[in-house]
Amino acid sequence: MMALTERQPQLEKKPTRGRAPLSGKAVAALCVTSFVVGLLLSGNVSLMSASASPSSSSTDSEKSIRVSGCDNERKLGENHPKDLLNEVSRTHQAIQSLDKAVSTLEMEMAVERARGGGGGGGAASMASSRTPQKAFVVVGINTAFTSKKRRDSLRDTWVPRGDKLRKLEREKGIVVRFVIGHSGTPGGGALDRALDAEEAETRDFMRLDHAEGYHELSSKTRTYFTTAVATWDADFYVKVDDDIHLNLGMLASRLAKHRTRPRVYVGCMKSGPVLSQKGVKYHEPEYWKFGDEGNKYFRHATGQIYAISKDLAAYISINQPILHRFANEDVSLGAWLIGLEVEHVDDRSMCCATPPVTLTACADCEWKKRAGNVCVASFDWSCSGVCKSVDRMRHIHKACGEGEGAVWNAAT
């Protein structure tokens, strides 16, 4: 007994090392491989079982079985490659949907953790105390205190008013809001009071905890996505300027095609020059970060309009305190996403040209509409928006608009 007692500690098992958990993509790849191998093996097994007939059968029966087995083998040989390709295609689609679901779930969990931690402030923190409303797309129209005439020109054309705006949210999941912060006047000045009166009348604003200023557009963009994510649980979030013509139905239809894909960044992709000269428009103070003089920016969507999927908006919302701001807002967004696993979608229907001021020629958006390819958005590159938009928006809407009923028939 003494000997057994002394040796007992040696019999204790050492704790086994835990294996590192497989990643979601590794598990999905293993499942696909197993599925394909199973298909191949199942085909071989059926052929083997067809050829393995009992020896006690009569000669005629054996011949019949052999003929039947050959026919089956020939049919399987003819159909198997096509059937296998179809199964692989369906499996690939299932994996894409699964990847989208996993990515969305991870981002939703991260957003909930951020909400629980009380991240953000002002309007964002107030919105986070409520359960976000479900939506398909949130369209945030970037506007300023001095742009009331621009806002009215949009309300007279492609932005619904009153009950139609609420109906669009309920029935189609399309949310449209003018996005603006507050003035720098302590306690609120005349600009804030005028906006309060307009908001009470139209009820189509998203107010941000942000001090307005042209050189603060990157900060405003971060705050917009943070507030929008906290207020609406949408599949997509869109930013558009208040001097752009937009067809909401076409926008919804285009975005619906990307619904099953995770981490999508949609817009007219460009790569403009990095301007190092002081005093010029779009000057980049941090030009040296982009290499030698004369270099271009990385690919990013032009700032007039772009859309990002839910998980990317959630990423910005969670990490907004540490996201670097460049001088130009569209460059800042591209920088936030350039290092992520993001699908950049270059959609040229989001930057069609508008009818010229002289009205002597047919515009890009106009002849595309006549051909049955209605544009998502239209503006003038020379003005970075619609030139003289207050005066011309009605004409552009008539020439390039999709029609009042289109948005209600759009697939969302």
SESENU-918884 format. One record per residue (C-alpha): residue in one letter; x, y, z. Coordinates in Angstrom, 1 decimal, padded with zeros to 4 digits, always signed. Layout:
BEGIN
 residu      x      y      z
      A      X      Y      Z
...
END
This chain:
BEGIN
 residu      x      y      z
      M +000.0 +000.0 +000.0
      M +002.8 +002.4 +000.8
      A +004.4 +001.8 -002.6
      L +001.1 +002.3 -004.4
      T +000.5 +005.5 -002.4
      E +003.9 +006.9 -003.3
      R +003.5 +006.2 -007.0
      Q +000.0 +007.6 -007.1
      P +001.1 +011.2 -008.0
      Q +002.9 +009.9 -011.1
      L -000.4 +008.5 -012.4
      E -002.0 +012.0 -012.4
      K -002.6 +013.2 -016.0
      K -001.1 +016.5 -017.1
      P -003.7 +019.0 -018.3
      T -004.0 +018.8 -022.1
      R -003.3 +021.9 -024.1
      G -006.4 +023.4 -025.6
      R -006.4 +023.6 -029.4
      A -006.7 +027.0 -031.0
      P -010.3 +027.4 -032.2
      L -010.8 +027.2 -036.0
      S -011.8 +030.5 -037.6
      G -015.2 +030.8 -039.3
      K -013.7 +030.8 -042.8
      A -011.7 +027.6 -042.0
      V -014.8 +025.8 -040.8
      A -016.7 +026.9 -043.9
      A -013.8 +025.7 -046.2
      L -013.7 +022.3 -044.4
      C -017.5 +021.9 -044.8
      V -017.3 +022.6 -048.6
      T -014.3 +020.2 -049.0
      S -016.2 +017.4 -047.1
      F -019.3 +018.1 -049.2
      V -017.5 +017.8 -052.5
      V -015.6 +014.7 -051.4
      G -018.9 +013.2 -050.3
      L -020.5 +013.8 -053.7
      L -017.6 +012.1 -055.4
      L -017.7 +009.1 -053.1
      S -021.4 +008.8 -053.3
      G -021.1 +008.6 -057.1
      N -018.5 +005.8 -056.9
      V -020.5 +003.9 -054.3
      S -023.6 +003.9 -056.5
      L -021.5 +002.5 -059.4
      M -020.0 -000.2 -057.3
      S -023.3 -001.2 -055.8
      A -024.8 -001.4 -059.3
      S -022.1 -003.8 -060.5
      A -022.2 -006.0 -057.4
      S -025.2 -008.3 -058.3
      P -025.8 -011.7 -056.6
      S -024.1 -014.7 -058.4
      S -027.2 -016.9 -057.9
      S -029.2 -015.0 -060.5
      S -030.0 -016.5 -063.9
      T -028.0 -015.7 -067.0
      D -030.7 -013.5 -068.4
      S -031.0 -011.6 -065.1
      E -027.2 -011.1 -065.0
      K -027.2 -009.7 -068.5
      S -030.1 -007.4 -067.7
      I -028.3 -006.1 -064.6
      R -025.1 -005.6 -066.5
      V -027.0 -003.6 -069.2
      S -028.9 -001.6 -066.5
      G -025.6 -001.0 -064.7
      C -023.9 +000.3 -067.9
      D -026.9 +002.6 -068.6
      N -026.7 +003.9 -065.1
      E -023.0 +004.4 -065.3
      R -023.3 +006.2 -068.6
      K -026.0 +008.5 -067.3
      L -024.1 +009.2 -064.2
      G -021.0 +009.9 -066.2
      E -022.9 +012.3 -068.4
      N -024.8 +014.2 -065.6
      H -022.3 +014.0 -062.8
      P -020.0 +016.9 -063.8
      K -022.9 +019.3 -064.4
      D -024.7 +018.2 -061.2
      L -021.4 +018.7 -059.3
      L -020.9 +022.2 -060.7
      N -024.5 +023.1 -059.7
      E -024.0 +021.8 -056.2
      V -020.7 +023.7 -055.9
      S -022.4 +026.9 -057.1
      R -025.2 +026.5 -054.6
      T -022.8 +025.7 -051.9
      H -020.7 +028.8 -052.8
      Q -023.9 +031.0 -052.5
      A -024.7 +029.4 -049.2
      I -021.2 +030.2 -047.9
      Q -021.6 +033.8 -049.0
      S -024.8 +034.1 -047.1
      L -023.3 +032.4 -044.1
      D -020.3 +034.8 -044.2
      K -022.7 +037.7 -044.4
      A -024.6 +036.4 -041.4
      V -021.5 +035.8 -039.3
      S -020.1 +039.2 -040.1
      T -023.4 +040.9 -039.3
      L -023.7 +039.1 -036.0
      E -020.1 +040.0 -035.0
      M -020.8 +043.7 -035.8
      E -024.1 +043.7 -034.0
      M -022.5 +042.2 -030.9
      A -019.7 +044.8 -031.1
      V -022.3 +047.6 -031.4
      E -024.2 +046.3 -028.5
      R -021.0 +046.2 -026.4
      A -020.3 +049.8 -027.5
      R -023.8 +050.9 -026.5
      G -023.5 +049.1 -023.1
      G -020.3 +051.0 -022.5
      G -021.9 +054.3 -023.1
      G -019.7 +055.2 -026.1
      G -020.4 +058.4 -027.9
      G -022.3 +061.4 -026.6
      G -025.1 +063.8 -027.4
      A -027.6 +062.6 -030.0
      A -025.8 +059.3 -030.4
      S -025.9 +058.4 -026.7
      M -029.6 +059.4 -026.5
      A -030.4 +057.2 -029.5
      S -028.5 +054.3 -028.1
      S -030.8 +054.2 -025.1
      R -033.6 +053.2 -027.5
      T -033.9 +050.0 -029.5
      P -032.8 +050.9 -033.1
      Q -035.6 +050.8 -035.7
      K -035.3 +048.3 -038.5
      A -034.7 +049.8 -042.0
      F -033.4 +048.8 -045.4
      V -031.4 +052.0 -046.1
      V -030.8 +055.3 -044.3
      V -030.1 +058.2 -046.6
      G -028.4 +061.1 -044.9
      I -028.4 +064.3 -046.8
      N -025.5 +066.5 -045.7
      T -026.7 +070.1 -045.4
      A -025.8 +073.4 -043.8
      F -027.6 +076.3 -042.0
      T -027.5 +078.5 -045.0
      S -028.9 +075.8 -047.4
      K -032.6 +076.1 -046.7
      K -033.4 +076.9 -050.4
      R -031.4 +073.8 -051.4
      R -033.4 +071.7 -048.9
      D -036.7 +073.1 -050.3
      S -035.6 +072.3 -053.9
      L -035.1 +068.6 -052.9
      R -038.5 +068.5 -051.0
      D -040.1 +069.8 -054.2
      T -038.5 +067.0 -056.2
      W -037.1 +063.7 -054.9
      V -037.4 +064.0 -051.1
      P -040.9 +063.0 -049.9
      R -042.8 +065.3 -047.5
      G -044.9 +064.6 -044.4
      D -047.0 +061.5 -044.5
      K -045.3 +060.2 -047.7
      L -041.9 +060.3 -045.9
      R -043.3 +058.2 -042.9
      K -045.0 +055.8 -045.3
      L -041.8 +055.3 -047.2
      E -040.1 +054.3 -043.9
      R -042.9 +052.0 -042.9
      E -043.6 +050.2 -046.2
      K -040.2 +050.3 -047.9
      G -037.7 +050.7 -045.1
      I -036.2 +053.8 -046.8
      V -035.3 +056.5 -044.3
      V -034.4 +060.0 -045.6
      R -033.1 +062.8 -043.4
      F -031.3 +066.1 -043.7
      V -028.1 +065.8 -041.5
      I -026.9 +068.8 -039.6
      G -025.2 +069.7 -036.3
      H -025.4 +072.9 -034.3
      S -023.7 +076.3 -034.6
      G -020.7 +077.3 -032.6
      T -022.7 +079.9 -030.7
      P -022.9 +079.0 -027.0
      G -026.4 +078.3 -025.9
      G -027.6 +078.4 -029.5
      G -028.0 +081.4 -031.7
      A -030.3 +082.6 -034.5
      L -029.2 +079.9 -036.9
      D -030.1 +077.1 -034.4
      R -033.5 +078.7 -033.6
      A -034.3 +079.0 -037.4
      L -033.4 +075.4 -037.9
      D -035.5 +074.4 -034.9
      A -038.5 +076.1 -036.4
      E -037.9 +074.4 -039.8
      E -037.5 +071.0 -038.1
      A -040.8 +071.4 -036.2
      E -042.5 +072.0 -039.6
      T -040.9 +069.3 -041.7
      R -039.7 +066.7 -039.3
      D -037.1 +065.4 -041.7
      F -033.8 +066.2 -039.9
      M -031.2 +064.2 -038.1
      R -029.5 +066.5 -035.6
      L -025.9 +065.7 -034.6
      D -023.8 +066.5 -031.6
      H -021.4 +068.3 -033.9
      A -020.3 +071.9 -034.5
      E -020.9 +072.8 -038.1
      G -018.0 +074.0 -040.3
      Y -016.7 +073.3 -043.8
      H -013.4 +072.0 -042.5
      E -015.1 +069.7 -040.1
      L -016.8 +067.4 -042.7
      S -014.7 +064.4 -041.8
      S -015.8 +064.7 -038.2
      K -019.4 +065.2 -039.3
      T -019.3 +062.1 -041.4
      R -018.0 +060.0 -038.4
      T -020.7 +061.5 -036.2
      Y -023.4 +060.9 -038.8
      F -022.6 +057.1 -039.1
      T -022.4 +056.8 -035.3
      T -025.8 +058.5 -034.8
      A -027.5 +056.6 -037.7
      V -026.3 +053.2 -036.5
      A -027.6 +054.0 -033.0
      T -030.9 +055.1 -034.3
      W -031.7 +052.7 -037.2
      D -030.7 +049.0 -037.7
      A -030.3 +049.3 -041.5
      D -028.7 +047.1 -044.2
      F -027.1 +050.2 -045.8
      Y -026.2 +053.8 -044.9
      V -025.9 +056.4 -047.6
      K -024.4 +059.9 -047.5
      V -025.4 +062.4 -050.2
      D -024.9 +066.1 -050.6
      D -027.9 +068.5 -050.7
      D -027.1 +069.6 -054.3
      I -027.4 +066.1 -055.9
      H -030.4 +064.7 -057.8
      L -031.2 +061.2 -056.5
      N -033.6 +058.5 -057.6
      L -034.6 +056.7 -054.4
      G -036.1 +053.7 -056.2
      M -033.0 +053.1 -058.3
      L -030.8 +053.5 -055.2
      A -032.8 +050.8 -053.4
      S -032.7 +048.4 -056.3
      R -029.0 +048.8 -056.7
      L -028.2 +048.3 -053.1
      A -030.6 +045.3 -052.9
      K -028.2 +043.4 -055.2
      H -025.5 +043.6 -052.6
      R -027.6 +042.6 -049.7
      T -026.1 +039.2 -049.2
      R -022.5 +040.5 -049.4
      P -020.6 +041.5 -046.3
      R -018.6 +044.8 -046.0
      V -019.7 +046.6 -049.2
      Y -018.6 +050.1 -050.2
      V -020.5 +051.5 -053.2
      G -019.9 +054.6 -055.1
      C -018.1 +056.2 -058.1
      M -014.5 +055.2 -057.3
      K -011.8 +057.7 -058.2
      S -008.1 +058.4 -057.4
      G -007.5 +062.1 -057.7
      P -004.2 +063.9 -057.2
      V -002.9 +064.8 -053.7
      L -002.8 +068.7 -053.8
      S +000.1 +070.0 -051.8
      Q -000.1 +073.6 -052.8
      K -001.6 +075.9 -050.1
      G -004.6 +078.0 -050.9
      V -006.0 +075.7 -053.6
      K -009.3 +074.0 -053.3
      Y -009.1 +070.5 -051.7
      H -005.6 +071.2 -050.4
      E -004.2 +068.3 -048.4
      P -002.1 +069.5 -045.4
      E -000.9 +065.9 -044.8
      Y +000.2 +065.4 -048.4
      W +003.5 +064.0 -047.3
      K +001.8 +060.9 -046.0
      F +000.8 +059.9 -049.5
      G +004.4 +059.7 -050.9
      D +006.3 +062.0 -053.2
      E +004.8 +065.1 -054.7
      G +002.5 +064.4 -057.6
      N +001.2 +061.1 -056.2
      K -002.5 +060.2 -056.2
      Y -004.9 +059.1 -053.5
      F -005.9 +055.5 -053.1
      R -009.2 +054.4 -054.7
      H -012.2 +055.8 -052.9
      A -015.8 +056.9 -053.6
      T -016.4 +060.5 -054.7
      G -017.9 +062.5 -051.8
      Q -021.1 +063.6 -053.6
      I -022.8 +060.2 -052.8
      Y -021.7 +056.8 -051.5
      A -023.1 +053.9 -049.5
      I -021.7 +051.4 -047.0
      S -023.1 +048.3 -045.6
      K -024.2 +047.8 -042.0
      D -021.0 +046.2 -040.7
      L -018.8 +049.0 -042.1
      A -021.0 +051.7 -040.5
      A -020.9 +049.8 -037.3
      Y -017.1 +049.6 -037.5
      I -016.9 +053.4 -037.9
      S -019.4 +053.8 -035.0
      I -017.3 +051.7 -032.7
      N -013.9 +053.0 -033.7
      Q -014.8 +056.6 -034.4
      P -012.7 +058.1 -031.6
      I -009.5 +056.8 -033.2
      L -010.3 +057.2 -036.9
      H -007.9 +059.7 -038.5
      R -009.5 +062.7 -040.3
      F -007.9 +064.0 -043.5
      A -008.8 +067.4 -044.9
      N -011.2 +065.9 -047.5
      E -014.2 +063.9 -046.1
      D -014.3 +061.3 -049.0
      V -010.6 +060.6 -048.6
      S -011.1 +060.1 -044.8
      L -013.8 +057.5 -045.4
      G -011.6 +055.7 -048.0
      A -008.8 +055.7 -045.5
      W -010.9 +054.2 -042.7
      L -011.9 +051.3 -045.0
      I -008.7 +050.7 -047.1
      G -007.2 +048.4 -044.6
      L -010.3 +046.2 -044.1
      E -011.7 +043.3 -046.0
      V -014.0 +045.5 -048.0
      E -015.5 +045.0 -051.5
      H -015.2 +048.3 -053.4
      V -018.1 +048.6 -055.9
      D -017.6 +051.1 -058.7
      D -021.1 +052.0 -059.7
      R -021.0 +054.7 -062.4
      S -024.8 +055.1 -062.3
      M -024.2 +057.1 -059.1
      C -022.4 +059.9 -060.9
      C -024.3 +060.6 -064.2
      A -024.0 +064.1 -065.7
      T -026.9 +066.5 -065.6
      P -028.5 +068.4 -068.5
      P -026.3 +071.4 -069.4
      V -027.3 +074.9 -068.3
      T -027.8 +075.9 -072.0
      L -030.3 +073.1 -072.6
      T -028.9 +072.6 -076.1
      A -027.8 +069.0 -075.7
      C -029.1 +065.8 -074.1
      A -027.4 +065.0 -070.8
      D -025.9 +061.7 -069.6
      C -028.7 +061.0 -067.2
      E -031.4 +062.0 -069.7
      W -030.4 +059.7 -072.6
      K -029.8 +056.8 -070.2
      K -033.3 +057.3 -068.9
      R -034.6 +057.2 -072.5
      A -032.7 +053.9 -073.0
      G -034.3 +052.4 -069.9
      N -031.2 +052.7 -067.6
      V -032.3 +055.3 -065.1
      C -029.3 +056.7 -063.1
      V -029.1 +056.5 -059.3
      A -027.6 +060.0 -058.9
      S -026.8 +062.9 -061.2
      F -024.6 +066.0 -060.8
      D -022.1 +068.2 -062.6
      W -018.4 +067.3 -061.9
      S -017.4 +070.9 -062.6
      C -019.5 +072.1 -059.6
      S -019.0 +069.0 -057.4
      G -022.8 +068.9 -057.5
      V -025.6 +070.3 -059.6
      C -024.6 +073.8 -060.8
      K -027.2 +076.3 -059.6
      S -029.1 +073.5 -058.0
      V -031.9 +075.6 -056.5
      D -032.9 +076.9 -059.9
      R -032.2 +073.7 -061.9
      M -033.3 +070.8 -059.7
      R -036.9 +070.8 -061.0
      H -035.7 +070.6 -064.6
      I -033.2 +067.8 -063.8
      H -035.9 +065.9 -061.9
      K -038.2 +066.1 -064.9
      A -035.5 +065.1 -067.4
      C -033.7 +062.4 -065.3
      G -036.2 +061.4 -062.6
      E -037.5 +057.8 -062.3
      G -041.2 +058.7 -061.8
      E -043.2 +059.0 -058.6
      G -044.3 +055.3 -058.5
      A -040.8 +053.8 -059.0
      V -039.7 +053.9 -055.4
      W -042.8 +052.0 -054.3
      N -042.1 +049.2 -056.7
      A -038.4 +048.9 -055.9
      A -037.2 +045.6 -054.4
      T -035.9 +046.2 -050.9
END
